């Protein structure tokens, strides 16, 4: 089954028995969303997590002034929406399908049953939550205080850490456009484009059909810290 294969690659199942992805998939509800549709909105009841089987999902929040801030992009086999599952509070952000998307939805009641069978499942979910909280703290620091270069570098490295894209011979390919970089970095499109061109001229990244090639991750880390 395709779902079992995708789930077996998810960090949610590290260390679990081989049959666990099949058991969890059977406890989930499969849903499909066309491009542009909303999976959930900020303020919705939070009683489930999502496991992405195919497609691409963007998570964003809207400020009181109506400005949208992209928080993350997710792709298979990543998990999202987990915070509302574990803390029983409304959704804190909105999720939208950036392309045709299929997910498995795991509701809280079934999750509680599954962790009695697989206690390590709860530990793995806690690791995912902890990693995202650490990343959020870093993001607050860089996107609040640092200059545009650091913001863009942080956004690109964040995509690499989340394995958004795929390895290529000369680096890591990220399927992304300048507006998406600007959304993640909290800058204007013009600023993001200027920084991308600067990084390209320095040989740190390369513009390729469909996105960017991150050629020198160490140099990108150097840019991140303003060195």
VENURZI-V606515 format. One record per residue. RES is the residue in one small letter. PHI is phi in whole degrees, -180 to 180 (* if undefined). OMEGA is omega in radians with two decimals (* if undefined). NEAR is the number of other ideal C-beta (glycine too) atoms within 12 Angstrom. Layout:
# VENURZI-V606515
{{RES:PHI:OMEGA:NEAR} {RES:PHI:OMEGA:NEAR}}
This chain:
# VENURZI-V606515
{{x:*:-3.08:17} {x:-61:-3.12:18} {x:-59:3.13:31} {x:-60:-3.12:24} {x:-65:3.13:18} {x:-66:-3.12:30} {x:-62:-3.11:38} {x:-64:3.13:27} {x:-92:-3.09:22} {x:-80:3.10:36} {x:-65:3.10:29} {x:-66:-3.03:41} {x:-111:3.12:33} {x:-61:3.09:22} {x:82:-3.13:16} {x:-84:3.12:27} {x:-61:-3.09:17} {x:-57:-3.10:14} {x:-81:-3.04:16} {x:-58:3.13:27} {x:-57:3.13:33} {x:-66:-3.13:22} {x:-65:-3.13:26} {x:-66:3.13:39} {x:-59:3.14:31} {x:-67:-3.14:21} {x:-87:-3.08:30} {x:-97:3.03:32} {x:-108:3.13:22} {x:-82:3.11:24} {x:-139:3.10:27} {x:-118:-3.14:20} {x:-131:3.06:28} {x:-70:3.13:16} {x:-56:3.11:16} {x:91:-3.11:16} {x:-85:-3.10:22} {x:-94:3.09:23} {x:-81:3.02:35} {x:-158:-3.12:33} {x:-117:3.05:22} {x:-56:-3.13:26} {x:96:3.09:16} {x:-65:3.05:19} {x:-59:-3.13:17} {x:-107:-3.10:27} {x:-134:-3.08:27} {x:-159:2.96:33} {x:-114:-3.09:42} {x:-120:3.02:40} {x:-116:-3.03:46} {x:-83:3.12:43} {x:-94:3.13:35} {x:-157:3.13:27} {x:95:-3.04:32} {x:-153:-3.10:34} {x:-125:3.08:42} {x:-111:3.08:36} {x:-107:-3.12:38} {x:-146:3.04:30} {x:-127:3.11:25} {x:-116:3.14:19} {x:-76:3.11:12} {x:-62:3.12:7} {x:-84:3.11:8} {x:89:-3.14:8} {x:-88:-3.12:14} {x:-89:3.07:22} {x:-124:3.09:27} {x:-74:-3.13:34} {x:-95:-3.09:35} {x:-170:2.94:35} {x:-116:3.13:40} {x:-122:3.11:41} {x:-142:-3.10:34} {x:-58:0.04:32} {x:-105:-3.02:33} {x:-73:3.13:38} {x:-107:3.06:43} {x:-148:-3.12:45} {x:80:-3.03:45} {x:-74:-3.07:39} {x:-62:-3.14:31} {x:-67:3.12:30} {x:-67:-3.02:36} {x:-86:-3.11:27} {x:-111:3.05:18} {x:55:3.10:16} {x:-131:3.14:17} {x:-62:3.11:18} {x:-60:-3.13:31} {x:-98:-3.12:25} {x:-154:-3.13:33} {x:-111:3.10:28} {x:-117:-3.13:42} {x:-131:3.12:33} {x:-79:3.11:31} {x:-80:3.04:33} {x:-154:3.12:23} {x:-54:-2.93:17} {x:-135:3.03:34} {x:-125:-3.12:29} {x:-134:2.89:39} {x:-107:-3.13:40} {x:-108:3.12:33} {x:-109:-3.10:40} {x:-84:-3.01:24} {x:-56:-3.09:25} {x:-59:3.13:16} {x:-72:3.09:25} {x:-60:-3.13:33} {x:-63:3.07:21} {x:-68:-3.08:18} {x:-68:-3.10:31} {x:-74:3.00:27} {x:-71:3.10:13} {x:-83:-3.13:20} {x:-127:-3.12:27} {x:-57:-3.13:17} {x:-64:3.11:21} {x:-61:3.11:39} {x:-66:3.11:24} {x:-63:3.13:19} {x:-64:3.10:29} {x:-66:3.10:37} {x:-63:3.10:21} {x:-64:3.11:21} {x:-63:3.14:31} {x:-62:-3.12:26} {x:-63:3.14:18} {x:-63:-3.13:21} {x:-72:3.07:31} {x:-67:3.08:18} {x:-62:3.13:16} {x:-64:3.11:24} {x:-63:3.10:23} {x:-62:3.10:14} {x:-62:-3.10:25} {x:-65:3.09:29} {x:-58:-3.13:18} {x:-64:-3.03:17} {x:-73:-3.07:32} {x:-79:3.12:30} {x:-93:-2.96:15} {x:-110:-2.98:15} {x:-89:-3.12:26} {x:-80:-3.02:23} {x:-59:-3.14:30} {x:-59:-3.13:31} {x:-65:3.14:31} {x:-64:-3.14:36} {x:-69:3.11:44} {x:-60:3.12:42} {x:-62:-3.13:37} {x:-62:-3.13:49} {x:-68:3.11:47} {x:-67:3.08:37} {x:-63:3.10:38} {x:-63:3.12:38} {x:-66:3.14:30} {x:-62:3.12:28} {x:-84:-3.14:33} {x:55:3.06:23} {x:-81:-3.08:34} {x:119:-3.07:26} {x:-160:3.10:20} {x:-71:3.00:16} {x:-131:-3.03:19} {x:-57:-3.05:11} {x:-105:3.14:15} {x:158:-3.13:26} {x:-110:-3.13:31} {x:-84:3.09:27} {x:-118:3.11:39} {x:-79:-3.04:24} {x:-154:3.09:38} {x:-109:-3.04:21} {x:-61:3.13:30} {x:-65:3.11:22} {x:-67:3.07:32} {x:-62:3.13:42} {x:-61:3.14:30} {x:-62:-3.14:33} {x:-71:-3.06:37} {x:-85:-3.11:39} {x:72:3.12:33} {x:-126:3.04:32} {x:-77:3.10:19} {x:-63:-3.13:21} {x:-62:3.13:15} {x:-67:3.12:24} {x:-60:3.14:32} {x:-64:3.12:24} {x:-60:-3.13:23} {x:-69:3.10:36} {x:-59:3.12:40} {x:-64:3.12:21} {x:-65:3.13:21} {x:-66:3.09:36} {x:-65:3.14:25} {x:-64:3.12:13} {x:-84:3.12:19} {x:81:-3.12:17} {x:-76:3.10:32} {x:-132:3.10:38} {x:-140:3.06:25} {x:-80:-3.14:23} {x:-132:3.12:22} {x:-54:3.08:11} {x:90:3.14:14} {x:164:-3.10:27} {x:-126:3.05:38} {x:-111:3.10:32} {x:-83:-2.99:43} {x:-91:-3.04:27} {x:-135:-3.09:24} {x:-68:3.11:24} {x:-65:3.11:16} {x:-66:3.12:24} {x:-67:3.05:37} {x:-63:3.12:21} {x:-62:3.10:18} {x:-63:-3.12:33} {x:-56:-3.09:34} {x:-93:3.03:20} {x:69:-3.12:16} {x:-98:*:13}}
